[in-house]
């Protein structure tokens, strides 16, 4: 996209990575214990509010603020999709392989 990364962007992406890890941990916990407690709804609402908050920076005229907005918005969106699509598949893969190993 020809958007330069600077130190502020990298720090923003690192902070957002912590939020993304929370999404994955919540989905993993729900999947591991076969719970139906609304984790997907909670993760979705959290991601939407974070994307809206960082998405506002996409309208900033200052190049650094715009760049932070792009980095944070793309990171949160990618982490959200990963937590809902990739994490359950990985959990299913590891749980099945663990069950096969446990059989006598």
C-alpha positions as CSV (number, residue, x, y, z in Angstrom):
1,X,0.0,0.0,0.0
2,X,3.1,2.2,0.0
3,X,2.3,3.4,3.6
4,X,5.6,3.8,5.5
5,X,5.9,2.2,9.0
6,X,7.5,4.2,11.7
7,X,8.0,3.6,15.4
8,X,4.6,4.9,16.4
9,X,2.9,2.5,14.0
10,X,4.9,-0.5,15.3
11,X,4.0,0.4,18.9
12,X,0.3,0.7,17.9
13,X,0.4,-2.7,16.2
14,X,2.1,-4.3,19.2
15,X,-0.6,-2.9,21.5
16,X,-3.3,-4.2,19.2
17,X,-1.7,-7.6,19.2
18,X,-2.5,-7.9,22.9
19,X,-6.1,-7.2,22.1
20,X,-6.1,-9.8,19.3
21,X,-4.6,-12.4,21.6
22,X,-7.6,-11.9,23.9
23,X,-9.9,-12.7,21.0
24,X,-8.1,-16.0,20.3
25,X,-7.9,-17.0,24.0
26,X,-11.7,-16.4,24.4
27,X,-12.5,-18.5,21.3
28,X,-10.1,-21.2,22.3
29,X,-11.5,-21.5,25.9
30,X,-15.1,-21.7,24.5
31,X,-14.1,-24.3,22.0
32,X,-12.0,-26.4,24.4
33,X,-14.7,-26.7,27.0
34,X,-17.6,-26.9,24.5
35,X,-19.3,-23.8,26.0
36,X,-22.0,-21.8,24.4
37,X,-21.7,-18.6,26.4
38,X,-21.7,-15.9,23.7
39,X,-18.0,-15.6,23.2
40,X,-18.4,-15.0,19.5
41,X,-20.8,-12.2,20.1
42,X,-18.5,-10.7,22.7
43,X,-15.5,-10.9,20.4
44,X,-17.4,-9.5,17.5
45,X,-18.7,-6.5,19.6
46,X,-15.2,-5.9,20.9
47,X,-13.7,-6.0,17.4
48,X,-16.3,-3.7,16.0
49,X,-15.8,-1.1,18.7
50,X,-12.0,-1.2,18.3
51,X,-12.3,-1.0,14.5
52,X,-14.6,1.9,14.8
53,X,-12.3,3.7,17.2
54,X,-9.2,3.1,15.1
55,X,-11.1,3.6,11.8
56,X,-11.7,7.2,12.7
57,X,-8.0,7.8,12.3
58,X,-8.4,6.8,8.6
59,X,-10.0,10.2,8.0
60,X,-7.1,12.1,9.6
61,X,-5.2,14.5,7.4
62,X,-2.0,14.1,9.4
63,X,0.1,11.3,7.8
64,X,1.2,9.8,11.1
65,X,-2.3,9.6,12.5
66,X,-3.6,8.1,9.2
67,X,-0.8,5.6,9.2
68,X,-1.6,4.5,12.8
69,X,-5.2,4.2,11.8
70,X,-4.4,1.9,8.9
71,X,-2.1,-0.3,11.0
72,X,-4.5,-0.7,13.9
73,X,-7.6,-1.2,11.7
74,X,-6.0,-3.8,9.5
75,X,-4.4,-5.6,12.5
76,X,-7.7,-5.8,14.4
77,X,-9.7,-6.9,11.4
78,X,-7.1,-9.6,10.6
79,X,-7.0,-10.8,14.2
80,X,-10.8,-10.9,14.4
81,X,-11.1,-13.0,11.3
82,X,-8.2,-15.3,12.5
83,X,-9.8,-15.8,15.9
84,X,-13.2,-16.8,14.3
85,X,-11.9,-18.8,11.4
86,X,-8.4,-20.2,12.1
87,X,-8.4,-20.7,15.9
88,X,-11.4,-23.2,15.9
89,X,-9.9,-25.1,13.0
90,X,-6.6,-25.4,14.9
91,X,-8.3,-26.4,18.1
92,X,-10.2,-29.1,16.2
93,X,-7.0,-30.3,14.7
94,X,-5.1,-30.5,18.0
95,X,-8.0,-32.0,20.0
96,X,-8.5,-34.8,17.4
97,X,-4.8,-35.6,17.3
98,X,-4.6,-35.6,21.1
99,X,-7.6,-38.0,21.3
100,X,-6.0,-40.3,18.8
101,X,-2.8,-40.4,20.9
102,X,-4.7,-41.1,24.1
103,X,-6.4,-44.2,22.7
104,X,-4.9,-47.5,23.8
